[in-house]
Amino acid sequence: MAGASLHLNSTTVLASLQENQPRVHLPEKTTNRRVLVLGGTGRVGGSTAIALSKLCPDLRIIVGGRNREKGAAMLAKLGENSEFAEVNIDNVKSLEAALNVMAAELVRVARSESKGKPERLRFYYYTAGTGGAGPTISATSFLLLGEEVVAYNKGEKIKLKPYSGMLNIDFGKGIGKRDVYLLNLPEVRSAHEILGVPTVSARFGTAPFFWNWGMEAMTNLLPVEFLRDRSKVQELVQLFDPIVRAMDGIAGERVSMRVDLECSDGRNTIGIFSHRRLSVSVGFATASFALAVLEGNTQPGVWFPEEPEGIAIDARDILLKRAAQGTINFIMNKPPWMVETDPKELGLGIYV
């Protein structure tokens, strides 16, 4: 979901939660700063801590988590320049913040190079299974099925049925064409209001294909009140968890994000971000935002990532390059016809 950059004037920077990049040299005044990774003993948070350690070995990394044994195991991976802090807080998803920056760059370049005005912005997401995140992603997805989808059409706010409006979208090499469905994601509103694009929507899809069928069936068969009840949704997640984990072992955890921009003069450009492992990609994306804060590329306060106060315009390129470490496909400001697809299907909608 859409994230926000948090700048603190203290010596501790909070990184909510998660191959090799040239070493990052921070300004001298920031070299003694520390980064606290909340949920640092988990799959995503651990990936964030490891990514920060690789990108900037001099950082003092504090791993925050519930389990001291898992904390000790993570410290063994990170080395001497790390410590553990026992905290109890839920992890949050933050990879999509990188896509907000991609969208902001597409709009900025279009306005500087095109005679037309940005008219339509569309976000597309794909994750194989739960991306290896298990119950966390399952619960989030089920709860979103209980929310009306907010989208914008020519400046007018509209509400649509969740997991409807299926489109078959080409995510390029390594992922291929995937069915995606309308979902209520916050970057739609922020992109409309901050970037000033009149028509904005977001869609999501998963694999194997029957998970999409199941999500669609849940939307049609279960009462909205059920899908909005966290306790009932959690029971549903636990019921399906053994099946979900079994399928995750087959499907893998590939993730892909695509953003399309259409302008009034006919100019169409896209950005694509695809990775073999969701947890690793989230780690590098989150670490990239944390480093941007440490380097002074944000303003004090809480901002959406597409706002210039959140990430300075001239710092977006390096942020995206850092976040794209290990990607199987990363393109920006290219016409749609340049998306190349040549995947091999193993079955059940699983590609290699």
Beta strands, then each sheet from edge to edge (+ up, - down):
strand 1: 5-7
strand 2: 12-16
strand 3: 34-38
strand 4: 60-65
strand 5: 82-86
strand 6: 118-128
strand 7: 149-153
strand 8: 156-160
strand 9: 167-170
strand 10: 177-182
strand 11: 199-207
strand 12: 255-263
strand 13: 268-275
strand 14: 301-303
strand 15: 329-334
strand 16: 345-347
strand 17: 350-351
sheet 1: 1+ 14-
sheet 2: 2+ 3+ 4+ 5+
sheet 3: 9+ 10- 11+ 6+ 12- 13+ 15-
sheet 4: 7+ 8-
sheet 5: 16+ 17-
end
